[in-house]
């Protein structure tokens, strides 16, 4: 019997990972103190909140990387300007990965990507209190497919305003 492993610079013990899907599946309460069923008919900020029109809100990453690419600078600067002009708006930084890698690994990588975007926006003057980094790992793909184009669209952080 042979074993195979893949190496990576992402260390799982360094990335805070919270599995919010497991809490919802078991009926446990999340940070709001309500389970999923009790949200029906309630206006929860962020769920149906309109997103800023004309503002690009996607930051893409290279394979197995959480380094913010130089081609994302304009997107981050535009979002920083919007957040400075709207200090009451908060944003979820939703980290995503492609499907390659294990579930825990992808949750950790998605968290690292969200944290990298948070640090970049912090350097642009956005307070941490306005941002919440979260990871969805491979659970919410933007593209379904087994080619590099699909994988590239899934390696992202989405800025979702609430």
C-alpha positions as CSV (number, residue, x, y, z in Angstrom):
1,X,0.0,0.0,0.0
2,X,1.3,3.5,-0.8
3,X,0.4,6.8,0.6
4,X,0.5,10.2,-1.2
5,X,0.3,13.7,0.1
6,X,0.5,17.1,-1.3
7,X,2.6,19.9,0.1
8,X,1.4,23.4,0.8
9,X,2.5,26.6,2.5
10,X,-0.9,26.8,4.2
11,X,-0.7,25.4,7.7
12,X,-4.1,24.3,9.1
13,X,-3.1,25.0,12.7
14,X,-2.5,28.7,11.8
15,X,-5.9,29.4,10.2
16,X,-9.0,30.0,12.4
17,X,-11.7,27.8,10.9
18,X,-15.3,27.9,11.9
19,X,-17.7,25.4,10.3
20,X,-21.0,27.3,10.3
21,X,-22.6,24.8,8.0
22,X,-22.3,22.0,10.6
23,X,-24.0,24.2,13.2
24,X,-26.9,24.8,10.9
25,X,-27.2,21.2,9.9
26,X,-27.4,20.0,13.5
27,X,-29.9,22.8,14.4
28,X,-27.4,24.5,16.7
29,X,-27.7,28.3,17.1
30,X,-25.2,30.6,15.3
31,X,-23.9,34.0,16.3
32,X,-27.3,35.5,15.9
33,X,-28.8,33.3,18.6
34,X,-31.4,31.9,16.1
35,X,-31.4,28.7,14.1
36,X,-32.1,28.8,10.3
37,X,-35.8,28.1,10.7
38,X,-36.4,31.2,12.9
39,X,-35.1,33.5,10.1
40,X,-38.2,33.1,8.0
41,X,-40.0,36.4,7.6
42,X,-37.2,38.4,9.4
43,X,-35.2,41.0,7.7
44,X,-31.6,40.1,8.4
45,X,-29.0,42.6,7.2
46,X,-26.7,41.0,4.6
47,X,-29.1,38.4,3.3
48,X,-31.3,40.7,1.1
49,X,-29.3,43.9,1.4
50,X,-28.7,45.5,-2.0
51,X,-25.1,45.5,-3.0
52,X,-23.4,48.6,-4.4
53,X,-24.2,49.0,-8.1
54,X,-21.2,49.1,-10.5
55,X,-18.7,48.1,-7.8
56,X,-16.6,45.0,-8.6
57,X,-16.5,42.8,-5.5
58,X,-14.4,39.8,-6.5
59,X,-10.7,39.2,-5.7
60,X,-9.1,36.2,-7.4
61,X,-6.2,34.1,-6.2
62,X,-3.7,31.7,-7.8
63,X,-3.8,28.0,-7.1
64,X,-2.9,27.0,-3.6
65,X,-2.2,30.7,-2.6
66,X,-3.6,33.3,-0.3
67,X,-1.4,36.1,-1.6
68,X,-3.5,39.0,-2.9
69,X,-2.5,39.5,-6.6
70,X,-1.4,42.9,-8.0
71,X,-4.3,42.8,-10.5
72,X,-6.7,43.1,-7.5
73,X,-5.4,46.5,-6.4
74,X,-8.0,48.5,-8.3
75,X,-10.9,46.3,-6.9
76,X,-9.7,46.7,-3.4
77,X,-9.1,50.5,-3.7
78,X,-12.6,51.0,-5.1
79,X,-14.1,49.0,-2.2
80,X,-12.0,50.9,0.3
81,X,-13.3,54.2,-1.1
82,X,-16.9,53.0,-0.9
83,X,-16.4,51.8,2.7
84,X,-14.9,55.1,3.7
85,X,-17.8,57.0,2.2
86,X,-20.3,54.6,3.9
87,X,-18.8,53.9,7.3
88,X,-22.1,52.4,8.6
89,X,-21.9,49.6,5.9
90,X,-20.2,46.4,7.0
91,X,-18.8,43.7,4.6
92,X,-18.4,40.0,4.8
93,X,-15.1,38.8,3.2
94,X,-16.2,35.4,1.9
95,X,-13.2,33.2,1.1
96,X,-13.6,30.4,-1.5
97,X,-11.5,27.7,-3.1
98,X,-11.7,25.3,-6.0
99,X,-12.6,21.7,-5.2
100,X,-9.0,20.4,-5.2
101,X,-7.8,19.6,-1.7
102,X,-9.6,18.2,1.4
103,X,-12.5,19.9,3.1
104,X,-10.6,21.1,6.2
105,X,-7.7,22.3,4.0
106,X,-10.0,24.2,1.7
107,X,-11.8,25.8,4.7
108,X,-8.4,26.9,6.1
109,X,-7.3,28.2,2.7
110,X,-10.6,30.1,2.2
111,X,-10.1,31.7,5.6
112,X,-6.5,32.7,4.8
113,X,-7.7,34.3,1.6
114,X,-10.4,36.3,3.4
115,X,-7.9,37.4,6.1
116,X,-5.5,38.5,3.3
117,X,-8.2,40.8,1.8
118,X,-9.0,42.1,5.3
119,X,-5.3,43.0,5.8
120,X,-5.1,44.7,2.5
121,X,-8.3,46.8,3.2
122,X,-6.9,47.6,6.7
123,X,-3.8,49.0,5.1
124,X,-6.1,51.2,3.0
125,X,-7.6,52.6,6.2
126,X,-10.7,50.4,6.7
127,X,-11.3,49.5,10.4
128,X,-11.5,45.8,11.3
129,X,-14.9,46.5,12.9
130,X,-16.3,47.1,9.4
131,X,-15.1,43.7,8.0
132,X,-15.8,40.0,8.9
133,X,-13.6,37.4,7.1
134,X,-15.4,34.0,6.7
135,X,-14.6,30.9,4.7
136,X,-16.8,28.7,2.6
137,X,-14.0,26.6,1.2
138,X,-15.2,24.7,-1.8
139,X,-18.9,24.7,-0.7
140,X,-20.2,27.5,-2.9
141,X,-18.5,27.3,-6.4
142,X,-19.0,30.2,-8.8
143,X,-18.4,27.8,-11.7
144,X,-19.0,24.1,-12.0
145,X,-16.4,22.3,-14.1
146,X,-13.2,20.4,-14.0
147,X,-11.0,22.7,-16.1
148,X,-8.6,25.5,-15.1
149,X,-11.1,28.2,-16.2
150,X,-13.7,26.9,-13.7
151,X,-11.1,26.3,-11.0
152,X,-9.8,29.9,-11.4
153,X,-13.3,31.4,-11.1
154,X,-13.7,29.5,-7.8
155,X,-10.5,30.7,-6.2
156,X,-11.8,34.0,-4.9
157,X,-12.9,36.3,-2.1
158,X,-16.4,37.9,-2.5
159,X,-17.1,41.2,-0.7
160,X,-20.7,41.0,0.4
161,X,-22.1,44.2,1.9
162,X,-24.6,44.1,4.8
